[in-house]
Amino acid sequence: MEEEMVNVVSEEGFNMKVEADDKDQVLTEMEVDEGGVPQNNVSEVAEGGSDVFAGDGLRYVVEQDTSSLNCQDLVGKKGPGGNERKLSRSDRIGLSRLFQDAVGSQSWDLAQSLIVLADQYVLNDLLCIALDSIWFLSTQAELYAVTELIREIIANGAQDFTRAALRTSFLASCVSACQSRTMSLADTVKIMAQRLHERLQECNGDEVLKADAGAKVQKFTEWALKCIGFRSRCHGNKGIANHDAALTVELQLLAFKLFLDLAGDKLTAKDFTEAFDAACFPLTLFSSSFDPGWSSGSSATVIHGFLGMLVEGGADNVNQCFLEASRFGSTELVRMLLQIAQRNSLDVDVDLALGFASHYGKIGTMECLVEEGNAMAFLGPLMRAAERGCLPVVQWFVKRGCQDMELCLALTAAASSSKVDIVAYLLPQVPQHVLAALSIEILKAAGERSPGSLEGVDFLLRSNFLADPTATYAVADSIARSAEESVSPKLRSFLRDHWSEAAYLDGLRRGEEHFVNMARVVKRGESSLCLRDLPAPLRVAIAYMPLYRESVKHGGCLLSQHLRGQLVEAVKRLGGGVLDGPSQGRALLEVLEHHLLPFLKC
């Protein structure tokens, strides 16, 4: 079979191209059980805690030849009451396809004549097909014809309003999403599958259930895109792009409103809630293909009005869908749901949404939540981003403006998880008087919360975080000598061994011992290679190159007390004088470099 690229158009012109097979009819028997439409809380599906994808979900109809199907044959199978007898499966499929073709080609009289031939099962199918067609109508005449079909189908006994509402909600969003930009069917499905895979990977649950959920969502999306392509072929793209966009939106929403009026109380608040979920789901998956500002453009007007009608009908999950869209970085959907919530005086948790968006690094969504949703709770998201080492998110919060205490807490969180790049970025942002006042608490908290390594604490000290070597050494020594139970034993031991006054004295002692040992080797060594016979510069290199390299590797503005003690003793033995000031670390290394220079060039 040859494939063609069908250009799908609407009042603006669908820019999305859908691959279609000339001989492949759009699937008409898409069976959706209650709860069988994809919904936003995929995590529940993966964990087996929801029946979101319960039942058969979809059934792809086997290709059958319906050209020989005779309406008189169907009439002969009807009981005297019209709908008493059931049609066979093949007859149902054939009748549904005839109706699909008639609606698509706008053969309204033929479509009307097929309604009376349908049994209860097929009537529900026809209701879905007729309702789906409202998202493609663009004239008053089409509105009248489609609504008359819906009215006649319901009058003849169609009852599955829930299935029709859920299915058309999913399709309506796909139609709206497809108006955003040019993309082939293969690319669209690929992006959708990738985003769904990422989403499911975040869930804790059975891998089989997750795979099943992903497969069913992909089938729903493929069905919707094929439906769009089918309708485009039926219309032949004749003049649709020239229709008034505002009028088209008005007609489509009017048609859906009529359906709701006909359904009456047969659609419950639960149905409206699930329909709202089904409508938001594809918008979440397609969001990466949206042009910026899509939610305020004419292509999104119809879905905006559609979601508003679902809320008026009783949908109570706006906040849930809002949080999910924020978590997934669906900025345009977040913007739309914010507007719907404001228009209907609904509460949405913008601060929690900001936490979700920042956790997954969705900067664009964060911008929207702060600028349009007035989210203000920066502390929690900032601390979690610092703890995870997400520098772009941390930088974003800092540039937006954070209080001194928020920056200090974020610095502590980064140090506790050893995210030294975050520590290096935040340290200059915190005022020195704040650091000085909270220095002990910062080190204690970082040490207490640290899951293992104290690299973050060490980095703070090496960075001379108090901008005063004497003060920095004093704080570390104070904690090392503290007997408070609030001080982590691991932190106390680390500071005592490396950063305390005792560590400095131990460094001096080790430096002296090292010199004595070297002197003994030079004078008494019995090796055939006598050190005393080597040139003096080489003997210095053998003695102190390891200490120099360790000190350089240590890095930072400040040396640990233990290293500083050894360097002070080494410099003294080399005739460099006593450089034991807390701020003379650089001078100590310069003396060693002077003596080791010939070997540092190698």
C-alpha positions as CSV (number, residue, x, y, z in Angstrom):
1,M,0.0,0.0,0.0
2,E,1.2,3.5,-0.8
3,E,1.4,6.0,2.0
4,E,0.6,9.6,1.6
5,M,1.2,12.6,3.9
6,V,-2.2,14.2,4.7
7,N,-2.0,17.8,5.6
8,V,-4.5,18.4,8.4
9,V,-6.1,21.8,8.4
10,S,-8.6,23.8,10.5
11,E,-9.7,27.4,10.6
12,E,-6.1,28.3,11.1
13,G,-4.8,25.4,9.2
14,F,-3.5,22.4,11.1
15,N,0.2,22.5,10.5
16,M,0.6,18.9,11.6
17,K,1.0,16.3,8.9
18,V,-0.4,12.9,9.5
19,E,0.8,9.8,7.6
20,A,-2.1,7.8,6.3
21,D,-2.8,4.8,4.2
22,D,-5.2,5.4,1.3
23,K,-6.9,2.1,1.9
24,D,-6.9,2.2,5.7
25,Q,-10.0,3.4,7.3
26,V,-9.9,5.2,10.6
27,L,-10.7,2.7,13.4
28,T,-14.3,3.1,14.3
29,E,-14.7,0.6,17.0
30,M,-12.6,2.2,19.7
31,E,-14.1,0.7,22.8
32,V,-13.5,2.6,26.0
33,D,-14.6,1.2,29.3
34,E,-15.3,3.5,32.2
35,G,-11.9,4.7,33.2
36,G,-10.4,3.3,30.1
37,V,-9.1,6.6,28.7
38,P,-5.5,7.6,29.6
39,Q,-5.4,9.8,32.6
40,N,-2.8,12.0,34.2
41,N,-2.0,9.9,37.3
42,V,0.1,7.3,35.4
43,S,1.9,6.5,38.6
44,E,-1.2,4.9,40.0
45,V,-1.4,2.7,36.9
46,A,2.2,1.6,37.2
47,E,1.7,0.8,40.8
48,G,-1.4,-1.1,40.2
49,G,-3.5,1.2,42.4
50,S,-5.9,2.4,39.8
51,D,-8.0,0.9,37.0
52,V,-7.2,3.8,34.6
53,F,-6.4,1.4,31.8
54,A,-8.9,-1.3,32.8
55,G,-10.6,-3.6,30.4
56,D,-9.9,-4.0,26.8
57,G,-9.2,-0.3,26.4
58,L,-9.1,-0.3,22.6
59,R,-9.8,-2.9,20.0
60,Y,-8.2,-2.4,16.6
61,V,-10.8,-3.7,14.1
62,V,-9.6,-6.3,11.7
63,E,-9.8,-5.1,8.1
64,Q,-13.0,-6.3,6.5
65,D,-14.6,-5.7,3.2
66,T,-17.8,-3.8,3.8
67,S,-18.4,-2.9,0.2
68,S,-20.9,-5.7,-0.1
69,L,-22.8,-4.8,3.1
70,N,-26.4,-4.1,2.2
71,C,-28.6,-2.0,4.3
72,Q,-31.5,-4.2,3.4
73,D,-29.6,-7.1,4.9
74,L,-29.4,-5.2,8.2
75,V,-33.1,-4.3,8.1
76,G,-33.9,-8.0,7.7
77,K,-32.0,-8.7,10.9
78,K,-34.0,-6.3,13.0
79,G,-36.9,-7.4,15.1
80,P,-40.3,-5.8,14.7
81,G,-39.6,-3.4,17.5
82,G,-36.6,-2.0,15.8
83,N,-33.8,-2.7,18.3
84,E,-34.8,-6.0,19.9
85,R,-32.3,-8.2,18.1
86,K,-28.5,-7.9,18.2
87,L,-26.4,-7.6,15.1
88,S,-23.4,-9.8,14.5
89,R,-19.9,-8.5,15.1
90,S,-19.2,-8.2,11.4
91,D,-22.5,-6.3,10.8
92,R,-21.7,-3.9,13.7
93,I,-18.3,-3.2,12.2
94,G,-19.8,-2.7,8.8
95,L,-22.6,-0.4,10.0
96,S,-20.2,1.7,12.1
97,R,-17.9,2.2,9.1
98,L,-20.7,3.1,6.8
99,F,-21.8,5.7,9.3
100,Q,-18.2,6.9,9.7
101,D,-17.9,7.4,6.0
102,A,-21.3,9.1,5.7
103,V,-20.4,11.6,8.5
104,G,-17.0,12.2,7.1
105,S,-18.3,12.9,3.6
106,Q,-21.2,14.9,5.1
107,S,-23.8,12.6,3.6
108,W,-26.2,13.5,6.3
109,D,-29.3,11.7,4.9
110,L,-27.4,8.5,4.6
111,A,-26.1,8.8,8.2
112,Q,-29.6,9.4,9.4
113,S,-30.9,6.4,7.6
114,L,-28.3,4.1,9.3
115,I,-29.3,5.1,12.8
116,V,-32.5,3.1,12.7
117,L,-30.6,0.0,11.7
118,A,-28.4,0.0,14.7
119,D,-28.8,-2.1,17.8
120,Q,-28.0,-0.9,21.3
121,Y,-24.3,-1.7,21.0
122,V,-23.9,0.0,17.6
123,L,-25.9,3.1,18.8
124,N,-23.3,3.7,21.4
125,D,-20.6,3.4,18.7
126,L,-22.5,5.9,16.5
127,L,-22.8,8.3,19.4
128,C,-19.0,8.3,19.8
129,I,-18.5,8.8,16.1
130,A,-21.0,11.7,15.8
131,L,-19.7,13.4,18.9
132,D,-16.1,13.1,17.7
133,S,-17.1,14.9,14.5
134,I,-17.9,18.1,16.3
135,W,-14.2,19.0,16.6
136,F,-14.0,19.2,12.8
137,L,-17.2,21.1,11.9
138,S,-16.8,24.7,10.8
139,T,-20.2,25.9,9.5
140,Q,-23.7,26.5,10.8
141,A,-25.0,23.8,8.4
142,E,-22.5,21.2,9.7
143,L,-23.4,22.2,13.3
144,Y,-27.1,21.6,12.6
145,A,-26.5,18.3,10.8
146,V,-24.2,16.9,13.5
147,T,-26.4,17.9,16.4
148,E,-29.4,16.4,14.7
149,L,-27.5,13.1,14.4
150,I,-26.5,13.2,18.0
151,R,-30.1,13.9,19.0
152,E,-31.5,11.1,16.8
153,I,-28.9,8.6,18.1
154,I,-29.8,9.3,21.7
155,A,-33.5,9.2,20.9
156,N,-33.1,5.7,19.5
157,G,-31.5,4.4,22.7
158,A,-27.8,5.3,22.9
159,Q,-26.9,5.3,26.6
160,D,-23.1,5.1,27.0
161,F,-22.6,8.9,27.5
162,T,-19.5,8.2,29.7
163,R,-17.6,6.4,27.0
164,A,-18.5,9.1,24.5
165,A,-17.4,11.9,26.8
166,L,-14.1,10.3,27.7
167,R,-13.2,9.4,24.1
168,T,-14.1,12.8,22.7
169,S,-12.2,14.6,25.5
170,F,-9.0,12.8,24.5
171,L,-9.6,13.5,20.8
172,A,-10.5,17.2,21.3
173,S,-7.1,17.7,23.0
174,C,-5.3,15.9,20.2
175,V,-7.0,18.0,17.6
176,S,-6.0,21.2,19.5
177,A,-2.5,20.0,20.0
178,C,-2.0,19.2,16.4
179,Q,-2.7,22.8,15.4
180,S,0.5,23.9,17.1
181,R,3.3,23.1,14.6
182,T,4.4,20.8,11.8
183,M,5.3,17.3,12.7
184,S,4.9,13.9,11.0
185,L,2.8,11.2,12.6
186,A,5.9,9.1,13.2
187,D,7.7,12.0,15.0
188,T,4.6,12.8,17.0
189,V,4.1,9.3,18.2
190,K,7.9,8.9,18.9
191,I,7.9,12.1,21.1
192,M,4.8,11.0,22.9
193,A,6.2,7.5,23.5
194,Q,9.5,9.0,24.8
195,R,7.8,11.4,27.2
196,L,5.5,8.7,28.4
197,H,8.5,6.4,29.0
198,E,10.2,9.1,31.0
199,R,7.1,9.5,33.0
200,L,6.6,5.9,33.8
201,Q,10.2,5.4,34.7
202,E,9.6,7.7,37.7
203,C,6.9,5.4,39.0
204,N,7.5,2.6,41.4
205,G,5.5,-0.3,40.2
206,D,5.4,-3.5,38.2
207,E,7.2,-3.2,34.9
208,V,4.6,-5.3,33.1
209,L,1.9,-2.9,34.2
210,K,4.0,0.1,33.1
211,A,4.6,-1.5,29.7
212,D,0.9,-2.2,29.3
213,A,0.0,1.3,30.2
214,G,2.5,2.8,27.7
215,A,1.2,0.5,24.9
216,K,-2.4,1.5,25.5
217,V,-1.7,5.2,25.6
218,Q,0.3,4.9,22.4
219,K,-2.7,3.2,20.8
220,F,-5.1,5.9,21.9
221,T,-2.8,8.6,20.5
222,E,-2.3,6.8,17.2
223,W,-6.1,6.4,16.9
224,A,-6.7,10.1,17.5
225,L,-4.1,11.1,14.9
226,K,-5.5,8.6,12.3
227,C,-9.0,10.1,13.1
228,I,-7.7,13.6,12.3
229,G,-6.1,12.3,9.1
230,F,-9.3,10.6,8.1
231,R,-11.4,13.6,8.6
232,S,-8.9,15.7,6.6
233,R,-9.2,13.3,3.7
234,C,-13.0,13.3,3.9
235,H,-13.1,17.1,3.8
236,G,-10.5,17.3,1.1
237,N,-9.1,20.4,2.7
238,K,-11.6,22.4,0.8
239,G,-11.6,25.9,2.2
240,I,-11.4,24.9,5.8
241,A,-8.5,27.3,6.5
242,N,-10.6,30.2,5.2
243,H,-13.3,29.8,7.9
244,D,-13.6,32.3,10.7
245,A,-11.6,30.8,13.6
246,A,-13.7,32.4,16.3
247,L,-16.9,31.2,14.7
248,T,-15.6,27.7,14.3
249,V,-14.7,27.6,18.0
250,E,-18.1,28.9,18.9
251,L,-19.9,26.3,16.8
252,Q,-17.8,23.4,18.2
253,L,-18.4,24.4,21.8
254,L,-22.1,24.9,21.1
255,A,-22.3,21.4,19.7
256,F,-20.6,19.9,22.8
257,K,-22.9,21.9,25.0
258,L,-25.9,20.4,23.2
259,F,-24.5,16.9,23.9
260,L,-24.2,17.8,27.6
261,D,-27.7,19.0,27.7
262,L,-29.0,15.9,26.0
263,A,-27.0,13.7,28.4
264,G,-28.4,15.5,31.4
265,D,-27.9,13.8,34.7
266,K,-26.6,10.6,33.0
267,L,-23.1,12.2,33.2
268,T,-22.0,12.4,36.8
269,A,-19.4,14.6,38.5
270,K,-17.1,11.6,38.3
271,D,-17.6,11.4,34.5
272,F,-16.7,15.1,34.1
273,T,-13.6,14.6,36.3
274,E,-12.4,11.7,34.3
275,A,-13.1,13.5,31.0
276,F,-11.1,16.5,32.3
277,D,-8.2,14.1,33.1
278,A,-8.5,12.5,29.6
279,A,-8.3,15.9,28.0
280,C,-5.3,17.1,29.9
281,F,-3.3,13.9,29.3
282,P,-2.4,14.3,25.6
283,L,-1.7,18.0,26.2
284,T,0.9,16.9,28.7
285,L,2.5,14.5,26.3
286,F,2.4,16.9,23.3
287,S,3.6,19.9,25.3
288,S,7.1,19.8,24.0
289,S,5.8,20.4,20.4
290,F,3.8,23.5,21.4
291,D,4.9,26.9,20.2
292,P,5.5,29.3,23.0
293,G,2.2,31.1,23.7
294,W,0.1,28.3,22.3
295,S,-2.3,28.5,25.3
296,S,-3.3,32.0,24.5
297,G,-3.6,31.5,20.7
298,S,-6.7,30.7,18.7
299,S,-5.7,27.0,18.3
300,A,-6.1,26.5,22.0
301,T,-9.3,28.5,22.4
302,V,-11.6,25.6,21.8
303,I,-9.8,23.3,24.3
304,H,-9.8,26.2,26.8
305,G,-13.6,26.5,26.5
306,F,-14.0,22.8,26.5
307,L,-12.1,22.3,29.8
308,G,-14.1,25.2,31.3
309,M,-17.3,23.4,30.4
310,L,-16.1,20.2,32.1
311,V,-15.3,22.2,35.2
312,E,-18.8,23.7,35.2
313,G,-20.2,20.2,34.9
314,G,-18.5,19.1,38.1
315,A,-14.8,18.2,37.3
316,D,-12.9,18.6,40.6
317,N,-9.4,17.6,39.6
318,V,-8.1,20.9,38.2
319,N,-5.5,21.1,40.9
320,Q,-4.4,17.5,40.4
321,C,-3.9,18.0,36.6
322,F,-2.3,21.3,37.3
323,L,0.3,19.7,39.6
324,E,0.9,16.9,37.1
325,A,1.4,19.3,34.2
326,S,3.9,21.3,36.4
327,R,5.8,18.2,37.3
328,F,6.1,17.2,33.6
329,G,7.0,20.7,32.5
330,S,3.9,21.2,30.3
331,T,4.1,25.0,30.6
332,E,1.3,25.9,28.1
333,L,-1.1,23.5,29.9
334,V,-0.1,25.0,33.3
335,R,-0.8,28.4,31.9
336,M,-4.2,27.3,30.6
337,L,-5.2,25.6,33.9
338,L,-4.1,28.7,35.8
339,Q,-6.5,30.8,33.7
340,I,-9.3,28.2,34.2
341,A,-8.8,28.1,37.9
342,Q,-8.9,31.9,38.2
343,R,-12.0,32.2,36.0
344,N,-13.8,29.6,38.1
345,S,-12.5,30.8,41.5
346,L,-10.7,27.5,42.1
347,D,-7.7,27.0,44.3
348,V,-4.6,25.5,42.7
349,D,-1.4,24.9,44.8
350,V,1.1,27.1,42.9
351,D,3.8,26.7,45.5
352,L,3.6,22.9,45.5
353,A,3.6,23.0,41.7
354,L,6.7,25.1,41.8
355,G,8.3,22.4,43.9
356,F,7.4,19.8,41.3
357,A,8.6,21.9,38.4
358,S,11.9,22.7,40.1
359,H,12.5,19.1,41.1
360,Y,12.5,18.1,37.5
361,G,14.3,21.2,36.3
362,K,11.4,22.7,34.3
363,I,12.7,26.3,34.2
364,G,10.0,27.5,31.7
365,T,7.2,26.1,33.9
366,M,8.8,27.7,37.0
367,E,8.8,31.1,35.2
368,C,5.1,30.7,34.5
369,L,4.2,29.7,38.0
370,V,6.0,32.7,39.6
371,E,5.1,35.3,37.1
372,E,1.5,34.3,36.3
373,G,0.6,32.1,39.3
374,N,2.4,34.3,41.9
375,A,4.2,31.3,43.5
376,M,6.3,32.6,46.4
377,A,7.6,29.6,48.4
378,F,11.2,29.5,47.2
379,L,12.9,27.9,50.2
380,G,11.8,24.3,49.9
381,P,12.5,24.0,46.2
382,L,15.7,25.9,46.5
383,M,17.1,23.7,49.3
384,R,16.1,20.5,47.4
385,A,17.7,21.8,44.2
386,A,20.9,22.6,46.2
387,E,20.9,19.2,47.8
388,R,20.5,17.4,44.5
389,G,23.2,19.6,42.8
390,C,20.9,21.1,40.2
391,L,22.9,24.3,39.4
392,P,20.5,25.8,36.8
393,V,17.6,25.7,39.2
394,V,19.6,27.1,42.0
395,Q,20.9,29.9,39.8
396,W,17.3,30.6,38.7
397,F,16.1,31.0,42.3
398,V,19.0,33.2,43.2
399,K,18.5,35.5,40.2
400,R,14.7,35.7,41.1
401,G,15.7,37.0,44.5
402,C,16.1,35.0,47.7
403,Q,16.3,36.1,51.3
404,D,19.6,35.8,53.1
405,M,18.4,33.0,55.4
406,E,17.1,31.0,52.4
407,L,20.5,31.3,50.7
408,C,22.2,30.2,54.0
409,L,20.0,27.2,54.3
410,A,20.5,26.2,50.7
411,L,24.3,26.5,51.2
412,T,24.0,24.2,54.2
413,A,22.0,21.7,52.1
414,A,24.5,21.7,49.3
415,A,27.4,21.2,51.8
416,S,25.7,18.3,53.5
417,S,25.3,16.5,50.2
418,S,28.9,17.4,49.1
419,K,27.6,19.4,46.0
420,V,30.7,21.5,45.9
421,D,29.8,23.3,42.7
422,I,26.6,24.5,44.4
423,V,28.6,25.5,47.5
424,A,31.0,27.5,45.3
425,Y,28.2,29.3,43.6
426,L,26.1,30.1,46.8
427,L,29.0,31.1,49.1
428,P,29.5,34.5,47.5
429,Q,25.8,35.1,47.6
430,V,25.5,34.9,51.4
431,P,26.4,38.1,53.2
432,Q,29.5,37.7,55.5
433,H,27.7,38.9,58.6
434,V,25.2,36.1,58.1
435,L,27.9,33.5,57.7
436,A,29.8,34.8,60.7
437,A,26.7,34.6,62.9
438,L,25.7,31.1,61.8
439,S,29.1,29.6,61.0
440,I,29.0,27.0,63.8
441,E,25.4,26.0,63.0
442,I,26.1,25.7,59.3
443,L,29.0,23.3,59.9
444,K,27.1,21.3,62.5
445,A,24.0,21.0,60.3
446,A,26.0,20.1,57.2
447,G,27.9,17.4,59.2
448,E,24.7,16.0,60.8
449,R,22.8,15.8,57.5
450,S,25.7,14.4,55.5
451,P,24.9,10.8,54.4
452,G,28.6,9.9,54.1
453,S,31.3,12.1,52.8
454,L,32.2,15.4,54.5
455,E,33.6,16.9,51.3
456,G,31.2,19.7,51.5
457,V,32.3,20.7,55.0
458,D,35.9,20.4,53.9
459,F,35.2,22.6,50.9
460,L,33.7,25.3,53.0
461,L,36.7,25.4,55.3
462,R,39.2,25.3,52.4
463,S,37.3,28.1,50.8
464,N,37.9,30.2,53.9
465,F,34.1,30.7,54.1
466,L,34.4,33.3,56.8
467,A,36.9,35.4,54.7
468,D,39.2,35.4,57.8
469,P,41.6,32.4,58.3
470,T,41.8,33.0,62.0
471,A,38.0,33.0,62.4
472,T,37.6,29.9,60.1
473,Y,40.2,27.9,62.0
474,A,38.7,29.0,65.3
475,V,35.2,27.8,64.3
476,A,36.5,24.4,63.2
477,D,38.5,24.1,66.4
478,S,35.5,25.0,68.5
479,I,33.4,22.3,67.0
480,A,36.2,19.7,67.2
481,R,36.6,20.4,71.0
482,S,32.8,20.5,71.6
483,A,31.3,17.9,73.8
484,E,27.7,18.7,72.7
485,E,25.5,15.8,71.7
486,S,24.3,17.9,68.7
487,V,27.7,17.6,67.1
488,S,27.9,14.5,64.8
489,P,30.7,12.2,66.1
490,K,31.9,11.8,62.5
491,L,32.1,15.6,62.0
492,R,33.9,16.0,65.4
493,S,36.5,13.4,64.5
494,F,37.0,14.8,61.0
495,L,37.6,18.4,62.3
496,R,39.9,17.1,65.1
497,D,42.1,15.2,62.7
498,H,42.4,17.9,60.1
499,W,41.2,21.4,61.1
500,S,41.7,21.8,64.9
501,E,44.5,23.4,66.8
502,A,45.5,19.9,67.9
503,A,45.8,18.9,64.2
504,Y,48.2,21.8,63.6
505,L,50.4,20.7,66.5
506,D,50.3,17.2,65.2
507,G,51.4,18.5,61.8
508,L,54.3,20.3,63.3
509,R,55.3,17.1,65.2
510,R,55.1,15.0,62.0
511,G,57.1,17.5,60.1
512,E,59.8,17.4,62.7
513,E,59.8,13.6,62.7
514,H,60.1,13.6,58.9
515,F,63.1,15.9,59.0
516,V,64.8,13.7,61.6
517,N,64.2,10.6,59.6
518,M,65.5,12.2,56.4
519,A,68.6,13.3,58.3
520,R,69.2,9.8,59.6
521,V,68.9,8.3,56.2
522,V,71.4,10.8,54.8
523,K,73.9,10.2,57.5
524,R,73.5,6.6,58.3
525,G,71.9,5.0,55.3
526,E,73.5,1.8,54.2
527,S,72.0,1.8,50.7
528,S,74.4,1.6,47.8
529,L,72.8,4.8,46.6
530,C,73.7,7.2,49.4
531,L,71.4,10.2,49.7
532,R,74.3,12.3,51.0
533,D,76.0,11.8,47.7
534,L,73.0,13.4,45.8
535,P,72.9,17.1,44.9
536,A,71.2,19.1,47.7
537,P,68.2,20.2,45.4
538,L,67.5,16.6,44.7
539,R,67.5,15.7,48.4
540,V,65.0,18.5,49.1
541,A,62.8,17.2,46.3
542,I,62.9,13.6,47.7
543,A,62.0,15.0,51.1
544,Y,59.3,17.5,50.4
545,M,57.8,16.9,46.9
546,P,55.1,14.5,48.3
547,L,54.0,17.1,50.9
548,Y,53.9,19.9,48.3
549,R,51.8,17.8,45.9
550,E,49.4,16.9,48.7
551,S,49.0,20.5,49.6
552,V,48.4,21.6,46.1
553,K,45.9,18.8,45.6
554,H,44.1,20.0,48.7
555,G,43.3,23.3,46.9
556,G,41.2,26.1,48.2
557,C,42.2,29.4,49.9
558,L,43.0,27.7,53.2
559,L,45.1,24.7,54.1
560,S,43.9,22.3,56.7
561,Q,45.6,22.7,60.1
562,H,47.4,19.3,59.8
563,L,48.9,20.2,56.4
564,R,49.7,23.7,57.6
565,G,51.7,22.4,60.6
566,Q,53.8,20.1,58.3
567,L,54.5,23.0,55.9
568,V,55.5,25.3,58.7
569,E,58.1,22.8,59.9
570,A,59.3,22.1,56.4
571,V,59.8,25.8,55.6
572,K,61.6,26.3,58.9
573,R,64.1,23.4,58.1
574,L,64.7,24.8,54.6
575,G,65.7,28.2,56.1
576,G,62.6,30.0,55.2
577,G,61.9,31.3,58.7
578,V,58.9,30.6,60.8
579,L,55.7,31.3,58.8
580,D,53.1,30.2,61.3
581,G,50.4,32.8,60.8
582,P,47.0,31.5,59.9
583,S,46.9,33.5,56.6
584,Q,50.4,32.5,55.5
585,G,49.5,29.3,53.7
586,R,50.3,30.7,50.3
587,A,53.7,32.0,51.5
588,L,54.5,28.5,52.8
589,L,53.8,26.9,49.4
590,E,55.9,29.6,47.6
591,V,58.9,28.7,49.7
592,L,58.6,25.1,48.8
593,E,58.0,26.0,45.1
594,H,61.3,28.0,45.2
595,H,63.3,25.0,46.3
596,L,61.4,22.5,44.1
597,L,61.3,24.7,41.0
598,P,63.8,22.6,38.8
599,F,61.6,19.5,39.4
600,L,58.2,21.2,38.9
601,K,59.2,22.0,35.3
602,C,59.6,18.3,34.5
